[in-house]
Structures are given as structure tokens and as C-alpha cells.
């Protein structure tokens, strides 16, 4: 009986160890997002959020954000969709699995839905009179973030807080053409967000 109990204990230990190893090594499919972001401001909505992907070394992130601007803040209730990419070359470890990424740079392309926005100007305007589309906005930004790595059910998770200072094409061109009247503070916007690894 004693030998049977010892054999059973060893068998259960091996099975438990194997299951733990499988849990640690299990990776989601490549198309499954590995994080979710929620952002306040940033010219892509009063609030925006969506799934994203990070590179293996966590320096490059690509996100798809869905934003909403309520009528009381923008005059019209606006819905946007934004493709966004962020590069953070340095990650400095701190105590207790905290870290800081002191510098990030990125760009996005945003599309605003609505009948008042056009992807090309109507035909009654002379050709070349306006060169930009009212529904599409390219933009760039810089920023930084602080985060922490932790484990939930033996899976590694990350929680980050970030900020971004950015501007879009029309504002940047206006600044270059009117530097005697516009300050950088007139064209730069500040946004805050959080990221949670899935």
C-alpha cells in the first residue's frame, strides 16, 4: 500500500508539473490582440479605446482605436477610427517589477465618420482649391509611460499609464505658415491613457 501511495504521489506531481509547463508555454494565435488601450483626448475622440499588438521586445505597438466625441464638447457627436503605432526604444527597470519608458514617438491616421466630412472635396470646388480631406487626419506625437509587470494565473500581464503630446497635419502647417501669430501651445494637444495586457 505504501509503494502504491508513493507511486501515485510521484505520478500526480509529474502530471501537475507538465500541466504547469503547458500553461506557461501556451501562446495565443498571432491574430489575437495582446493588449487593450483606453485613452482620454488626443484628437481621436473625447474617449477612445481598442485592441493592439506589441512586438516581442515590446518596443513597437500598433493599435486600432475607436473614439467618441459627445455633442456637448464638439458641437456634433463624432465617431472616429484610428490606426496608431508607437515606438518606445528604452525601457528602464525600477523596483518591484515597475519600469519607465521615458521616450516614445509615434504616428496615427484617423478617420472621422459623418456626412459633414469628405474624403475628397465636392466637384463644385475648383480642382486643387483645397488639398486636404476633411475626414482623414494624419498626426504625430511624442510621449512616455510608466508600467508594471505582474502575473495572474501564471500568465504575465502588464499595466501601463502613458501620456502623449501631439498635433495633426493642418495645425502643423498653420504653425509653420503663421509662426508670428501661433505658439506651439496653440497646436499641441495632451492626452492620457492606460494599457492593459490581455
Buried (B, 14 or more C-beta within 10 A) or exposed (E): EEEEEEEEEEEEEEEEEEEEEEEEEEEEEEEEBBBBBBBBBBBBBBBBBBBBBBEEEBBBBBBBBBBBBEEEEEEEEBBBBBBBBBEBEEBEEEEEEEBBBEEBBBBBBBBBEEEEBEEEBEEEEEEEEEEEBBBBBEBBBBBBBBBBBEEEEEEEBBBBEBBBBBBBEBBBEBBEEEEEEBEEEEBBBEBBBBBEBE
